[in-house]
Amino acid sequence: MSPNDLSLSARRRDLRLPFGAALAAAACLAPLFLGNYALHAIIIALIFLLPAHGLNLLVGYTGLLSLAQAAFFGIGAYTSGLMAVRFGTPFYLNFLAAGVLAGAIALPLGIPALRLRATSFVMCTLGFVIIGQAIAKNWISLTRGDMGLSGIPKPYFALGPASFTISGTTSFYYLVLVIAVIGTLAAYLIVRSAAGRNMVAIRENETLAESVGIPTWRYKLVVFMISAAFAGLGGSIYAHYLTVVSPLTFQMYYSTTMLIIVLGGGAGTISGVVFGSLLFVGLSEALRVAPEVRMIAYGLCLLALVFWFPKGFAPLIDRFWSFLGERK
């Protein structure tokens, strides 16, 4: 790398702190300037950011295309909803249990699935979604079938003698914002670690990675479980936000939405997934004001993305940082 490239890279790093501080300030002050509907759209985008981060670990960093995120998203939603409705447990216990159970269920599912290759693996993960929806519909004694679970309480925290409930849109926004920041930081630490570098090695050349001693199958299984845990955590927040869960939570629409976030934002980048979540989920929610043309407009936006930004918005974000670095 030339001295000029090193200097440009250093200037880009110097700009990230003030830019990040400005972004954090804007996120904290957003409720002062946005209405409830705009905040609702951002809340949904931040909820979907968690399973999108998990999917990015699989698709963007390990090279495994999976359609199973909706299955683990639904498992997390039902776990959290059932615990809250039947046992009255506080939100933080439901939230943690949703992630742990989704990750645990991914273990026996991943052991046979990850021995498949390419298209076969994708079809297998699609089967997980179909099976999950069938169980949610037919295990009526537990899930109440198509009626779903209703009356799921808003996030309730019990800290010793004190307790409080997150009920308003603004307070829920701040809760989801904190969780999204923590989830993004966790994903960043994973991909910046030695394990993250091994994941990239598997993505680039699995045979070569295995030849230098990386236990590739074990890595893929662990990443599959972590990805499922991220999806389960997102499902938990989703259940407590909407206060209702039904078998529709397992529909393929959610898996495709998460995939659009990752591929459209830029697979293999953290900033691209954050941008993609806010753009694509926020756009989908914002277009609800025109239900007659909502999906047509959304589809046209995706077609424009494919033709103008075939690698997602990640290269555009990189050019933006390069432009700021050169201007400094």
NORNOR-V467971 format. One line per field, one symbol per residue. ss: DSSP state (H for helix, E for strand, L for the rest). psi: psi as a letter, one per 30 degrees, with the letter a starting at -180 (. if undefined). A space follows every 10 residues. Layout:
ss: ???
psi: ???
This chain:
ss: LLHHHHHHHH HHHHHHHHHH HHHHHHHHHH HHHLLHHHHH HHHHHHHHHH HHHHHHHHHH HHLLLLLLHH HHHHHHHHHH HHHHHHHLLL HHHHHHHHHH HHHHHHHHHH HHHLLLLHHH HHHHHHHHHH HHHHHHHHLH HHHLHHHLEE LLLLLEEEEL LEEEELLLHH HHHHHHHHHH HHHHHHHHHH HHLHHHHHHH HHHHLHHHHH HLLLLHHHHH HHHHHHHHHH HHHHHHHHHH HHLEELHHHH LHHHHHHHHH HHHHHLLLLH HHHHHHHHHH HHHHHHHHHH LLLHHHHHHH HHHHHHHHLL LLLHHHHHHH HHHHHHHL
psi: kleeeeeeee eeeefeeeee eeeeeeeefe fffkleeeee eeeeeeefee feeeeeeeee ffgjjkgfee eeeeeeeeee eeeeeffgll eeeeeeeeee eeeeffefef eeefflkcee eeeeeeeeee eeeeeeefie fefgbffakl gkllkkkjib fkllkjelee eeeeeeeeee eeeeeeeeee ffleeeeeee eeeejeeeee fggkieeeee eeeeeeeeee eeeeeeeeef efgkklfffg lfeeeeeeee eeeeejkgke eeeeeeeeee eeeeeefffi fegeeeeeee eeeeeeeeif gafeeeeeee eeeeeef.
